[in-house]
Amino acid sequence: MSDCIFCKIIAGDIPSSKVFEDEYVYAFRDIAPMAPVHILVVPKEHIASTDGINAENSVYVARIFEAIPQIAAAEELSNGYRVITNCGEDGCQSVKHLHFHILGGKQLLENMG
């Protein structure tokens, strides 16, 4: 999608602090971190939200969840971390491109996220 900020980041049109990339997944540091480690993990194909996951594109989500433990290990999150996604207006989804937040690096609050 030409107006999607995450699509532009994936394409290299907007700079990011990349931490992981493969054929299906792009991960980068959040510019407004809510924890010492705050990484966004996005599919390289534009999927608007969890509501847009289907049989044709679910491989991207599978690959994201295969990448998350690798990213967490590289970030030395051996004591744990949280994975969050938001969906729709009531879920506070700010960018309409499916993405997962990895939060860690400290003891997180129970009601955070």
HUZIBEL-V566745 format. One line per field, one symbol per residue. psi: psi as a letter, one per 20 degrees, with the letter a starting at -180 (. if undefined). burial: b if it has 24 or more other ideal C-beta (glycine too) atoms within 12 Angstrom, else e. Layout:
psi = ???
burial = ???
//
This chain:
psi = phjphhhhggijhpqrnpiqpahhqpprppimqjrhpopppqqipopgahijpahhjihggghgihhghgggghjllijrrqpqqqorghjkohplppqppopairoqqhjp.
burial = eeebbbbebbeeeeebeebbeeebbbbbbbeeeebebbbbbbbbbbbbbbebeeeeeeebbebbeebbeebbeebebeeebbbbbeeeeeeebebbbbbbbbbbeeebeeeee
//
